[in-house]
Amino acid sequence: MTAVQAAETAIKRAEVAVRPLLLTDANAAAMLGRSKAWIRRLRGEDQRRLRNGQPIKGPRWSVIERSVFYKLSDLEDWVARRATPLGTIPFTGNHPSRRRTERERAAAGRTP
């Protein structure tokens, strides 16, 4: 096989990566590693915020006819604004196992 033939074969086998312009709520949620219910709840809360004249907290969405879509660029911008590289999650001490232990102590008549 010549170099030209090898190049033609590689081109035929190459997969074309298509970057979608619009994502459904299911696809947008999957891109963010969340559920459809999460992104729909976030959008519902943002709609209430808009009605009250407040800024939205979730990613921007678009409506075409009666379908809701998210632009990939809007999702990327939202993540860039919200993400904290190497961030930490504050511990509130309100873990369910801690509450269960407190209930067990209270039931036994003991206090922490």
C-alpha positions as CSV (number, residue, x, y, z in Angstrom):
1,M,0.0,0.0,0.0
2,T,1.4,3.4,-1.0
3,A,1.4,6.4,1.3
4,V,-1.5,8.0,-0.7
5,Q,-3.6,4.8,-0.4
6,A,-2.9,4.7,3.4
7,A,-3.9,8.3,3.7
8,E,-7.2,7.7,1.8
9,T,-8.0,4.7,3.9
10,A,-7.4,6.7,7.1
11,I,-9.7,9.5,5.8
12,K,-12.4,7.0,5.0
13,R,-12.2,5.4,8.5
14,A,-11.9,8.7,10.3
15,E,-14.8,9.6,12.5
16,V,-16.0,13.2,12.3
17,A,-16.5,14.8,15.6
18,V,-19.7,16.9,15.4
19,R,-20.1,19.6,18.1
20,P,-23.9,20.1,18.5
21,L,-25.2,23.7,18.6
22,L,-28.2,22.8,20.8
23,L,-28.7,20.2,23.5
24,T,-32.0,18.9,25.0
25,D,-32.4,19.1,28.7
26,A,-31.5,15.4,29.0
27,N,-28.3,15.8,27.0
28,A,-27.4,19.0,28.8
29,A,-27.9,17.4,32.2
30,A,-25.7,14.4,31.0
31,M,-23.0,16.8,29.9
32,L,-23.0,18.3,33.4
33,G,-23.2,14.9,35.1
34,R,-26.6,15.5,36.6
35,S,-30.1,14.3,36.1
36,K,-32.9,15.6,33.9
37,A,-34.9,16.4,37.0
38,W,-32.0,18.5,38.4
39,I,-31.7,20.7,35.3
40,R,-35.5,21.0,34.9
41,R,-35.8,22.1,38.6
42,L,-33.0,24.6,38.1
43,R,-34.8,26.0,35.1
44,G,-38.1,26.2,37.0
45,E,-36.4,28.1,39.8
46,D,-34.8,30.5,37.3
47,Q,-38.1,31.1,35.7
48,R,-39.5,32.2,39.1
49,R,-36.4,34.4,39.5
50,L,-37.0,36.1,36.1
51,R,-40.6,36.8,37.0
52,N,-39.4,38.5,40.2
53,G,-36.7,40.5,38.4
54,Q,-33.8,38.5,39.8
55,P,-30.8,37.1,37.9
56,I,-30.8,33.4,37.0
57,K,-28.5,31.0,38.7
58,G,-28.5,28.1,36.2
59,P,-27.3,27.9,32.6
60,R,-29.2,30.0,30.0
61,W,-31.7,28.1,27.9
62,S,-33.5,28.8,24.6
63,V,-37.0,27.8,23.4
64,I,-37.6,26.9,19.8
65,E,-41.3,26.4,19.1
66,R,-42.2,24.5,22.3
67,S,-38.9,22.7,22.9
68,V,-36.3,23.8,25.4
69,F,-32.6,23.7,24.4
70,Y,-29.3,24.6,25.9
71,K,-26.4,26.0,23.9
72,L,-23.2,24.1,24.4
73,S,-21.4,27.4,24.7
74,D,-23.8,28.6,27.5
75,L,-23.2,25.4,29.4
76,E,-19.4,25.8,29.1
77,D,-19.7,29.5,30.2
78,W,-21.9,28.5,33.2
79,V,-19.5,25.9,34.4
80,A,-16.5,28.3,34.0
81,R,-18.3,30.9,36.1
82,R,-19.4,28.4,38.8
83,A,-16.5,26.0,39.1
84,T,-13.8,26.4,41.7
85,P,-10.6,24.6,40.7
86,L,-9.4,22.5,43.6
87,G,-12.2,23.9,45.7
88,T,-13.3,22.4,49.0
89,I,-16.8,21.6,50.1
90,P,-17.5,22.9,53.6
91,F,-18.6,20.3,56.1
92,T,-21.7,21.4,58.0
93,G,-21.8,18.5,60.4
94,N,-25.3,17.7,59.3
95,H,-24.7,14.3,57.9
96,P,-27.6,11.8,58.2
97,S,-25.4,9.4,60.2
98,R,-24.8,12.1,62.8
99,R,-28.6,12.9,63.0
100,R,-29.3,9.1,63.5
101,T,-26.7,8.9,66.3
102,E,-28.3,11.9,68.0
103,R,-31.8,10.4,67.8
104,E,-30.5,7.1,69.2
105,R,-28.9,8.9,72.1
106,A,-32.1,10.9,72.8
107,A,-34.1,7.7,72.7
108,A,-31.8,6.1,75.2
109,G,-32.1,9.2,77.5
110,R,-28.5,10.3,76.9
111,T,-27.3,13.7,75.7
112,P,-24.2,14.2,73.5
